Amino acid sequence: MDKPLFSLITLKEAEDFIDSLAPAVVRKIFFNIDCLRFGIKTKTLLLLLLTDW
């Protein structure tokens, strides 16, 4: 695997929140973070990031 573009540092509160989520949700969160960290661009991920909620 290539070198990541950035490192991820989480706050304790963020770790506690992630620990409270369902395992499938946690996998999806870290999958999306890894896509960004390693420069993998997908149309769906970019649309979600650029969408105004």
MOLINFEN-V222006 format. One record per residue. N is the residue number from 1. RES is the residue in three letters. SS is DSSP state (helix for helix, strand for strand, loop for the rest). Layout:
n | res | ss
N | RES | SS
N | RES | SS
This chain:
n | res | ss
1 | MET | loop
2 | ASP | loop
3 | LYS | loop
4 | PRO | loop
5 | LEU | loop
6 | PHE | loop
7 | SER | loop
8 | LEU | loop
9 | ILE | loop
10 | THR | loop
11 | LEU | loop
12 | LYS | helix
13 | GLU | helix
14 | ALA | helix
15 | GLU | helix
16 | ASP | helix
17 | PHE | helix
18 | ILE | helix
19 | ASP | helix
20 | SER | loop
21 | LEU | loop
22 | ALA | loop
23 | PRO | helix
24 | ALA | helix
25 | VAL | helix
26 | VAL | helix
27 | ARG | helix
28 | LYS | helix
29 | ILE | helix
30 | PHE | helix
31 | PHE | helix
32 | ASN | helix
33 | ILE | helix
34 | ASP | helix
35 | CYS | helix
36 | LEU | helix
37 | ARG | helix
38 | PHE | loop
39 | GLY | loop
40 | ILE | loop
41 | LYS | loop
42 | THR | loop
43 | LYS | helix
44 | THR | helix
45 | LEU | helix
46 | LEU | helix
47 | LEU | helix
48 | LEU | helix
49 | LEU | helix
50 | LEU | helix
51 | THR | loop
52 | ASP | loop
53 | TRP | loop
